[in-house]
Amino acid sequence: MRYIPRNRTAAAGYMFCFAALICASLLNCQVSSAQAVRRKHVTWVSLQAVPLQLNGYQVKEVSEPNSARRAYIRRDTDSKWIPFYALERYLLVTLGNRRRLVLINDCPATKFCKVMIADLALHKSRQIDQAAIEMYRRDAQPDNRLIVIPQAYAFSPGDKQVLINMELIYISVPVAQRKLVERLNKSYKNWWYLVDSISGQVLREHRTNRMPKRWWTS
């Protein structure tokens, strides 16, 4: 038996309890509490077979004849659905402010996630969290028993930058070893990274639990 931190954020918590996700009540949309979560004033949604109607776009998941699963999006200006990403297990997605890029938290395994961007115009996707992960491991030097995953929170207003948090979701220690669990939990560094949405280059490292309201660069 292993310990799951009680103080993990809602963003990481969805991996263990999808039904606990919070729906943004400010949006004019029909999304259940198990399908949406609010992060930095941005609404993220998980995909289902039934299309989800958001402000200006819809998303859905389609199981294809070869058993592959694919994510689809249709903006109000699109005449048809656009396939934009192949999924294995679970995704959270949000459309960028300029409505060309889709920001994706892809979790193909219980203890593994990656941050991806899908370009709807180029029909390509790319991973943008690798430089941030390397910097976090080098600077924070987390204990190997801490399972920390990258989670995107938002695009900058022009979609040129992405805010990523390194979130603790799991401590690989028997629950009975409470003192060790507490020590490891306290050693966790909840840091944030501002990365370029094209190259994934780290533009800024924030060694803080709380980010300012304006976190992007001009």
Secondary structure in CASP SS format (residue, H / E / C, confidence):
PFRMAT SS
TARGET T0000
AUTHOR 0000-0000-0000
METHOD secondary structure of the structure
MODEL  1
M C 1.00
R C 1.00
Y E 1.00
I C 1.00
P C 1.00
R C 1.00
N C 1.00
R C 1.00
T C 1.00
A H 1.00
A H 1.00
A H 1.00
G H 1.00
Y C 1.00
M C 1.00
F C 1.00
C C 1.00
F H 1.00
A H 1.00
A H 1.00
L C 1.00
I C 1.00
C C 1.00
A C 1.00
S C 1.00
L C 1.00
L C 1.00
N C 1.00
C C 1.00
Q C 1.00
V C 1.00
S C 1.00
S C 1.00
A C 1.00
Q C 1.00
A E 1.00
V E 1.00
R E 1.00
R E 1.00
K C 1.00
H C 1.00
V E 1.00
T E 1.00
W E 1.00
V E 1.00
S C 1.00
L C 1.00
Q C 1.00
A C 1.00
V C 1.00
P C 1.00
L E 1.00
Q E 1.00
L C 1.00
N C 1.00
G C 1.00
Y E 1.00
Q E 1.00
V E 1.00
K E 1.00
E E 1.00
V E 1.00
S E 1.00
E C 1.00
P C 1.00
N C 1.00
S C 1.00
A C 1.00
R E 1.00
R E 1.00
A E 1.00
Y E 1.00
I E 1.00
R E 1.00
R E 1.00
D C 1.00
T C 1.00
D C 1.00
S C 1.00
K C 1.00
W C 1.00
I E 1.00
P E 1.00
F E 1.00
Y E 1.00
A E 1.00
L E 1.00
E C 1.00
R C 1.00
Y E 1.00
L E 1.00
L E 1.00
V E 1.00
T E 1.00
L E 1.00
G C 1.00
N C 1.00
R C 1.00
R C 1.00
R C 1.00
L E 1.00
V E 1.00
L E 1.00
I E 1.00
N E 1.00
D E 1.00
C E 1.00
P E 1.00
A E 1.00
T C 1.00
K C 1.00
F E 1.00
C E 1.00
K E 1.00
V E 1.00
M E 1.00
I E 1.00
A E 1.00
D E 1.00
L C 1.00
A C 1.00
L C 1.00
H C 1.00
K E 1.00
S E 1.00
R E 1.00
Q E 1.00
I C 1.00
D C 1.00
Q H 1.00
A H 1.00
A H 1.00
I H 1.00
E H 1.00
M H 1.00
Y H 1.00
R H 1.00
R H 1.00
D H 1.00
A H 1.00
Q C 1.00
P C 1.00
D C 1.00
N C 1.00
R C 1.00
L E 1.00
I E 1.00
V E 1.00
I E 1.00
P E 1.00
Q E 1.00
A E 1.00
Y E 1.00
A E 1.00
F E 1.00
S C 1.00
P C 1.00
G C 1.00
D C 1.00
K C 1.00
Q E 1.00
V E 1.00
L E 1.00
I E 1.00
N E 1.00
M E 1.00
E E 1.00
L E 1.00
I E 1.00
Y E 1.00
I E 1.00
S C 1.00
V C 1.00
P C 1.00
V C 1.00
A C 1.00
Q C 1.00
R H 1.00
K H 1.00
L H 1.00
V H 1.00
E H 1.00
R H 1.00
L H 1.00
N H 1.00
K H 1.00
S H 1.00
Y C 1.00
K C 1.00
N C 1.00
W C 1.00
W E 1.00
Y E 1.00
L E 1.00
V E 1.00
D E 1.00
S C 1.00
I C 1.00
S C 1.00
G C 1.00
Q C 1.00
V E 1.00
L E 1.00
R E 1.00
E E 1.00
H E 1.00
R C 1.00
T C 1.00
N C 1.00
R C 1.00
M C 1.00
P C 1.00
K C 1.00
R C 1.00
W C 1.00
W C 1.00
T C 1.00
S C 1.00
END
